[in-house]
Amino acid sequence: MNSKKNRVIIVGAGPVGLCLALALTQAEVPVTLIESLSDDNFLDQIPRAGTNHPATLELFDRINLYKRIEPRGMIAPVVHYWERQGPELVAEFDHAVLKNDTPFPYVLQCERIKIIEEALAMVKEVELCDLRMSTTFESFLQGADWVSANVVNADGESETIHGRYLVSAEGARSLIRNQLGIEFEGFTYPDRTLNIEVAYDFTQHGYANRNYISDPDEWSNLFHWPGPPKRWRVHFPTPPDAQEADLLAPEALQKKIRDFLQIDQTFDIRGSNLYTVHQRVAQKFRVSNVMLAGDSAHVNSPIGAMGMNSGVHDAFNLADKIIGIIRGDMNEDVLDRYDRQRRTIAVEHTQAQTIRNKKLLTEKDPVVRKQNQDQLRKTASDPELARTFMLRTSLINSIRQAEQIL
């Protein structure tokens, strides 16, 4: 099994690429993992996702990653839905209703950077993983049962790496997807989202560690992160024509937090950034021996924390199929099932749910807003309805749905 002909070449050492590499090598499938960043700057990445749903925690546990990240994270069983005007707590949901559905009836707030730091350390200890840091992917070729990746290695030399499969885990600007000519279908929201990180205790105002806050003019997401240093991340929409320098000016950031809390004081703001939100899915996730996974295959609004999570689910779904093929338990056609399963979930679950999540927070019609809030209250107050709701938002249902797609 360890011959070169069974090697899987993975481009991108983010959560998706690292989880795929660990899942494969733990099943004795050899991997070459290509990452353009170096050991010196790998951890100098912009803070991003870090809400890890129960379905994802189960997968992290499978590769022994969970025990490494749990001490560095924050267990958050409760999520709040608020109306900003007031403010008013509309509904509270507790993952405890999932105690019979998962060994992890909670969300783990653990930043993406910590996850990839721990996963990279694990990969470095695996003999079957040929980790290529400071290596730039340039192009590829493929035949009936082989692929070759052309790269520029850490010494600045051109090199060709041979294997059986090639997986793009390189992100939304995937070169592999572009070279395959695969359409990235969907749209981009005209407004950008402003992220502000602030050291302040929001729990004194009744907020949980995870909060979704609706408002017809300025919705927000509010999440607690363990740090260090401990801080909260607050998201706000911004006008499409606003200038970045104006939005990120220190006084503008202070005003956002003051207006949000309705408190006149100076806050300890630790960082800020703007990002553009896309809702896109690749037209296909497989072309012969080349597969797309994670952001290479689909991107979506962060509302609901489904992007990184669903990408990790791609990795494990694909790993199981590649392992089955190499062991002789499955035939090559099972990779088409990967395409059907994960693309269906991306379109019907992840995209649909994240679009709905944003619409719920931004709804302007007061009648519809009240209907939405009444439905949330009703759902939260009924244990069976609450469980159904949490099975969907925790992504457990998406895993179960994928398994049913032949």
C-alpha positions, 0 to 999 in steps of 0.5 A: 500500500505504501508504493508511490502509485498509491500516493495522494498529493494534497495541496493546502495545509489548512484544516481540510488538507491536514485532516485529510492527510492525517485520516489517510496516513493513519490508514497507511495511505502515503501522502505528499502535503504541499503548503506555500507558507513556511514554518516561520510564517505559517501561524501568521494568518488572519484570525478566521473561523473557529466554531467547531460543531459536534459532527466535526468534533467527532471527526477530530476525535477519530484522528486523535486531534480533539484531545489536543485542541479541547484544552486550548478551546472553550466548550460552549453548549448554549447559543442565543438568538437576540433582537438588537433593539432592546436588546431582547433575548428571543431564544436560547438553545442548549446542545444538551438536547443532542446528548443521545445523538453525539458524544459531543453535545456542545460546540468547541470554540477553538480558533482555526489557527490553533487547530492547524497548529496542532494538526501540523505538529501531528503531521510532522510526526507521521512518516508516511506524510511527505510534508513540503512547506515553502512549496508553491503548486503550479500545475498538474497532469493526469492520466488513467491512473496517475497524477503529477504535480509541478511545484517550486520547492523550498530551494526554488527548484522546479520539481514534479511529484507523482501520485495516484490522486490529487486533492485541492484543499488550497482555498477559494482561489484554487488553481487546480479548480481553475486549471480544470475549468470548473465553474464556481457557481453562485454570487458575492454579497455587495457588502463586506463584513467588519470583524472587531475583536475586543477584550470585554466581558459581554456576559455581564449583559446576558450574552452567551458565548455564541450569539446571533443578533438580528436587526433590519439595519445592522445585524451582528454575530457575537462570539467568545474566544478563549485566546490568549488573550480572551476576547470577543469577536463582533461582526457588523455589515458595512455599506458597499461603497464605504472606504476601508480606511474609514471603516477600520479607523480606531474611532470608527471601531470604538463607535461601533462597539459603543453603539452596540452596547449603548455604553459610552466608554473606550474599549480595548480593541485587539484587532479588526479586519474586513472580508467579502462574503461569497456563496459559491459551489463548484460545478463538480468536485471530481474530474477523474483523479483530481478532487476538490474539497473545502473552500476549493469546492464551496464557500459561504457566509460565516453565519452559522459556522458551516464553512470550515466544518463542512470542509472538514466533512469533505476531507473525511468523506473523501478519505474513507473512499480513497482508503476503500479504493486502495484497500480493494474494498471499493472501486473508482466509481465511489469517487463519483459518490463523493461528488454527489454526496458532498456537492448535494450537501453544499448546495442543499444544506450549507448554501441554503442554510447560510443564506437563510441565516443571513436573511433571518438576521437582516429581515426588514419586514416587521411582520416577517421579523415577528413571525421569525422570532415567534417561531424561534421561541416556539422551537426553543420551548419544545424539546423535540422541536429544539432537538430537530433544530439543533440536529440541523445547525450542529451539522449532524443531519448533513452527515446523515443526509450525505450517507443516504446519497448513493 
